Amino acid sequence: MAALPDNKRFSKLYCTYNGFMLGHFLLVTRLRFCADRYQVLRNRIQEFLDEIGAKFALPDTYEKFNDKYDEITMPVIQSVMSRSQEVAKPAYIGWAATFIAASPDDPSAEELKHQVSDFLSEYGVALEALDRFIEKVPSKQEWTKAEDLLTPALGFLCEIIGPMEQEIDTCFVAMPFREPFSDYFHTFYRPMLENTGYRALRAWGGFSREDFVDVIIFLIRRSGAILADLTGLNLNVMYEAGIALGGNSDVFWIAQGKDEFEPPSDLAQDMILTYSPDAEGWLVRDLEMCTMNLLAARVALENKI
């Protein structure tokens, strides 16, 4: 089955979350605190731009990014807009709101605030949400780390996502934040999910997981299902799966290695999709097999009484 067209892949939840994170990352990546994390942050931004087909290549070093920042920001958002205005709007909110919070005395802050207010009204979110975000950001003199901006920004994002309805056909992918799993999202998880009628959604990394907990809870609760990769029994993955199990989402398990993987005892009776990335030709074979089994599992859940 072919990949989903953009109008199906770019759901409201997908666009709002990813767009906001893109805009926010574009600004905080410039902070001096992020110089040593530039490659991680740059790669995550670039992954998303590639994911939506936005044609823009970010500089390969922090110095180049910082030097050319004013020549980068708006062209990035414009390249996103060429692919989806529904991604570009929250991207602008994420960038502009973070700029206002970081530089409230800048001459352009008031005009940007009016623009953000107009966009927020489209989500049914009052301007007071932006004011709360601004109030929670310490003054520049008190900044010691990028999380000083990130943590209140994620609280602001929760206020935007919170009123949204659950998207039954969106599946949150819970996976370890390391290679090769990041590559699997594009080559394996997403094609498998789209072949069974789901849209794939994953969280952004780059900072401490503690800062992402609240927004991840919202993402999982607004998604109709979760695909959890149990490989290595990653604690974050297990936590995210637990949120889904305690809510109203369908949970699908997947793991590497049918023979060597031993699931926790309370999952021993559940169906666990398996794949073997060390085997020759695994991607084509396991993608087809996992797609068939996932489709069968989804049909069974939809038909259960």
N, C-alpha and C positions, 0 to 999 in steps of 0.2 A: 504494500500500500504506500502511496506517495506521502511525503510530509504534509502536514496541515498547511493550508494557505494562511497568510498573515492574519486575515480577518477572523480566523478561528484560533490561531496560536496566540494572538495578542488580546487576551481577555482583559477585563478591567483590572482584576487583581494583579495579573502579570505586568501590565503596563504601569500601574500605579507604583507597585513595589520596586520593580527594576528601574523605572524612570527616576524615581526619587533617589534611589541609591546611587545611580549614575551621576546625577547632578551633585549630590553631596560629596561623593568621592572626588569629583573633578575639583572641588574647592579644597577639601582637607588634604588631598595629596600634595598640594603646594606648600603646606606648613612645614617649617623646618624640622618639626618632630617626626615627620614622615620620610625624611630623606633616606634613612636606613631601611625603610620598608617600601621604597619607591617601586622596586621591581615587582613585588607582590601586588601592590595596589594597581600599578600600571597594567599588569597582566590580567587582573580581574576586570578592569574597565575595558580593556581590549577584547577580552573574551566575550563580553556582552555586546560590544559593537559588532563583532564578527557574527555573533549569534543572531542578530536581527538584520544582518546584511548592510550595516552602515559603513560606508567606505571612508575610513579615517584611521591613520596610523599614528599612534602616540610616540613621542620621542623616546629614545632608548635609555636616557639618563635623567636623573632628577634635575641636574643643572640645566639641561636643554629645556626640560618641561617648565622650570621656573622662569628661565629667561624669555621663553616664547609664550608664556601663559596667556597674555592678552590676545594673542593670535590664535589660540587653541580653543578656548572655551566656547565661544559662539559658533565657530565652524563645526565643532563636535555636535552641539545641539541641533544645528541646521542639518547635519548629515543624518541625525536621528529622525528629525522631522520629515526628511525625504522618504523615510521608511514607514513612520507611523506618528501622526500627530498625537495619538493617545499615549505614546511613550514620551514624546517631546514635552508635553505639558507638565507632567510630574517631574521630569528632569529639570525643567526650568524652576519649578517650585523648590526642588531640593537644592539647586545651586543658589538661587536668589535668597531663599530663606536663611540659608547658612551664611551667605555674604552679609545679610542684614544683621544677624545675630553676632557675627564676628566683628562687624564694622558699623555699629549703630549710628556713629556720627558722620559717616561718609555722606557727601552731598547727594548721592544718588539713592540713599537708603529709603527715603520717604516715597519716591516714585516706584521703586522696586516693591515696596510694601503694598502699594495700591494694586500693582500688577498681580502679586501673589494673592491678594484678597479676592480679585476677580476670578482667578483660577480655583481658589478654595471653594468659592460659592458653587462651582460646578459639581463639587463633591458633597455639597451640603454641609461644609465645615465652616464654622464661624471664624472670624479674624482673631478672636480671643485665643484660639489654639496657637496661632503664630506668636502672639504676645507671650503666652506661657513658655514657649520654646525660647524666645529671646531672654526672658527673665531668668531662665535656668542656666544660661551660658555665662561662665565667669568672664570677667574683664580680661583683656589680653595680658595684662600684667600678672594675672594669676594662672595663666595657662602653663601646664607642665607636660601635657601629652595630648594627642589628637582626640582621645576619648572625652576630653573636656567639651568638645563640640559634638562628637558622635552620639554620646549617651542621650543628651536632651533632644537631638535630632531624631533619634529612633522613637523617643516618646511622642514627638510631634507626628511622625509617620504612623504610629499606632492610632492616633486620633483621626487620621485620614482613612486608614483601612478599616477601623473599627465598625463604622456603620454599614459596610458592604455586606451583601448577602453571600451565603456559601455558594461556591461554584462546583456543582456536582461533577463536571467533566474536567476539573483541574486536579492534578495529582502532584503533591509535594514530594520531592525526592530527598530522602534523608540519607546522606552519604558522608564518609570521612572527608575532611578538607585537606586532602593531599593527593599528590599524583600516585597512581594513574587515574584515580576516581574522577578528577575534574575532566579529564579527556573522555571518560566513559559517559559523562552526561550528554555530550554531543554525539558520540559514536554508538552508544549502546542504550542508555536509559531512555533518552528522549525518543529515538526512533521506535523503540519497543512500545512506549506509552502511546505515541501518536498512532501506531498501527492498531492499537486497541481502542482508539477513540478518546484518549485523554490528552489534555495539555500538560506539559511538564513545567514545573516551577521549582527552583532551588534557591537557597539562601546565599547571600554574599558573605565572603570571608574577608580576611585581611586584618581584623582586629580581634581582641579577646572575645570568646564566645559568650561571656557573661553579659556583655553589652547587647547581645542580639536576642536574649531569651524571650523578652516580652513580645517583640515583633515576630519571632518565629512561632510563638504560641498563636498569635493572630493569623499568620499565614496558614498554619496547619488547620485551624478551626474554620477558616474560610475556604479550604480545599475539600473536595469531596472524597479524596483518597490520599494515601501515602504509600510510597514505595520505599522500603527501608532495607539498605544493604547491610546485612549482619556480619560481613567479613571482618574478622578481628574483634567482633563484639565491641565496637567503638561506643564509648559511654554517651557521647552526644547523640549518636544515632538511636541508641536505646531510649534515651530520654525523650527524643522527638517522637519515637514510635509510641511511647507510653502516653504522651499527650493525645495522640490520635486515638489510641485505644480507649482513653477516658472520655473522648468526645463522640462525635457522630460521623466519623470518617471510616471508610473501609481501609484496611491495612493489608498490604501485600509484602511478603518477605522475599528477599533474594540474597544469595551468598555465593562466594567462590568455592568450587571444589566439592562435588557431591560426596566423594569418599572420605576426605579428611575433615570436613566440616561437621562439628557436633553442636547442634543447637541447644539452647537452654532447655531444661526439662519441661518448662511450661509451654514451650513452642513445639515440642517434639511431635505433636499430632497435627500441627498446621502444615499446609503445603508451602514449601520453600523452593522457589525457582533457583536453579543453579547454573553457573557458567564457569568455564575453565580457560582463562585468558592465556595460560601458558601453552595450550594446545595449538597446533598448526591449524589455521583456518577457523579459529574459534568464533570470530565475530559473526561471520555469515551464518554458521551453523547454530550457535547459541542464541543469536538474535531471533532466528526463525523459531527455534524451539521455545524460548521464553515467551515470545509473542503469542504463540499458540496456547501455552499454558496460562498466561495472564488473561487472555481473552476468555478462556474457559472459566477461570476463576471469577472474572468480572460478571459473566453471564449468570454463573451460579449464585453470586451474591444478589444480583438484581432480581432473580427469580425466587429467592428464598422467601418463605412465609414469615 
